[in-house]
Amino acid sequence: MKKLRKFLLYFLVFCIISILVFSLSGCYSTQSIDDLAYVVALGIDLGKSNNLELTIQLTFPNSSDSTSTSGEAAPTIINSVECASINSGISLLNSYISKEINLSHCKVIVFSEEIANKGIGQEIYTLSNQVQIRPDCNIIISKSSAKEYITNSKPELENLVAKYYELTPYSNQYTGHIVNATISSFFNSLSANYSDPVAILGNGNKLKLPSSQKTTEAEDEFNIVAGQNPLVTYNRESENLGVAVFKQDKLVGELTALESVFHSILTNQFESTVISVDNPYKENSVIDIALYYHKDTKMDSKLVNGSPYVNSKIYLNARLLSVDKSSESLTPNKIKELEGLINSYLENAILEYQYKTAKIFEADIDGVGKNLIKNFKNEKQWSNYNWSANYKNTFFDVQVTTNIKSSFLLSS
Amino acid sequence: MNNVKLSNLEAIGLVLIIIINHLILNFSKSIISNTGSASALNILFIGIILLLFVQFLIFLFKHFSGQDILDISEYLGGKALKILTGILFISYYIVFTSILLRSFSENLKIIYLNKLPIIIIVLFFIFSITFANKLGIKTISKVNLLILPVILFCIIFVFIANIKNYDFHGLFPLLGSGVKQTFIIGLSNMFAFSSISILYFLPPMVRDDKSFKKIARISTILSVILFFFGIVCFLSLFPFIRNSKEIMALYLATRYIEFGRFFQRLDAIFLLVWTVAVISYLCVAVAFSINIFKKISNITDYNGILYCFAGIIYIISLISTDLAQLNYIEINIFKYVVFILLFGYSSLILIFANIKKRLRGGKNEKIT
């Protein structure tokens, strides 16, 4: 006990001295935040004279201090370099700018569609291996160049571009039109032998759609991807909408905003969205329905005659958003009918989506493989089955159970 | 130091701090690369075998009340065998303590201290070991008991805070690389429970046989539980863990912890706690080495030996040039040394000593 007391005394003295030493003197060799240049976005394009074109967006020093006028977006600096790899690019940029580049506040990594088509495995492994890059850093695949996407990403409602990048993916909670694809989830799917990764689909240059391509059907309103958002007035040219689908490390396709909702439902990331279905009680009119998470989707996968068979049971809550005079006649029987209508609409749409991922993309982005793997005794059997090549042979079945809870202020 | 008596909790704490460090220093990686997705099943299996082995040890120690493996070696083969056993255990503690120290220092260097030379990082730990060991094993075990709840809380916190990130499909296929790999070749994963080495030296340090039995059983059960949950956590969090050579998996798990957008990046706090845990572990290992040396050499002042051991640990830890060498030693050498020394050599000594005792008249024989 005496020795313990002595030890605790020594320990206390040691702590006090340490605190005094570090608080009363400057750490002469340690870097302070003034010596670092914080990257908020990293863009990777195919280079013209070299492998890559690396773009970094840096926050302007002291951009968030109290002297900046409120409402005015803080300035950022964008620099690009042609390089052989990400690390050599950062090194080249380090020799150009006056401070050391630090990636610990990097919110998004943008890849151009062009480079994603060729495969981004090496870049993802490099970035995942960086201690500074956080696992929650988002991955965006831009239909335009990554540099264009970053240049045109000008926050409208925030002063700080870092906050804009951080908040944008959260829109998946109330729209479901994008996914919150982080570098950790991308890397996990890439390194597992039972799933394929997805990323947020972005676009840095607003597409001007010819009028013939513009959708007029209400049910197709959300069958659009980044760049096709029918915005009439807009200041910012960059946008995120839809999902980029990968087969291992190569981009193989895109999911529309509506398909992104189905992906979220099947992977249990869904929170809420709004869909429109044809009104069965009134011609040329639609019913808007807000869908909410109810229970986790139950996915049951098994092998039937050597082919994978997947049965998904989806549970959703719904609220009717469209109310008009005819709503007064919405009796319990009609609500049941409406539930049936929503169920069959969703079942058909989700089946179509699942077959699209299997037959067209051949990419298991919904985690079918990880459900199926339990049917195999050991890893050898699983690797011999060659899931990557067999996913296209999968048969799907979907049962949707929607409960219409009520409407909002005015109800039937 | 030989007359030091530890309470049951202090003794359990000494065993647990070793197993915690094995978890921190990524021994789970070696287990997972050996048995793949069946690692959780494998841990349960070897956990049962380990419990049976510990029960067997308790039985073998029953006839040698209050005596450790050194006393029993002396009884079996005289002073020579006692010295041989002592040197083997000292070498085991010193060499592997050095390697684990270097391994943790390298990890610290990769994560935060990338500009600090490795010799400085290692030196920081060496100072701590030397300073703490001057106060004796009783103080070390008491301080260890003081910090153990904090370390355990942090580990359990990491497991719980990651619940939303778990994907238990990572535990499939249930039999991993096959039945043979899981249940026969997978037996080599028992090296992760090398903390039982402490049990060979505990009998004279605890109150009585009853306490020893209690300590041995409880510490083994807690070690198995801790490792089981660690393996389940890592397999469910990281699909890449089966194929890659990542650094501390427990640290990677802390990077995933976030509570909303405001409470993120908690990993620095955990790294501080892991550092304290490693220091405590190193202190325990050195204290036992000194204890063994004192017993085989009959010296009274152990200060000189302490500085000597600290110097040897410092030098050995700086021998390997990179992490790849350290991983190779951990996976290919440590495994077999643990098996031969802890499960083979030591239990053989106990078995033969028991036979000798029975031949010489059993319980009635007096041992000096």
Interface residues (C-beta under 8 A of the other chain):
Chain A: K3 L4 K6 F7 Y10 S29 V131 R134 P135 D136 E166 S184 F187 N188 S189 S191 A192 Y194 S195 G367 K370 N371 I373 K374 F376 K377 N378 E379 K380 Q381 W382
Chain B: G36 S37 A38 I110 I111 K115 F131 A132 L135 G136 K138 T139 K142 V143 D167 H169 G170 F172 P173 L174 L175 G176 S177 G178 V179 F238 P239 F240 N243 S244 R255 Y256 E258 R261 Q264 R265
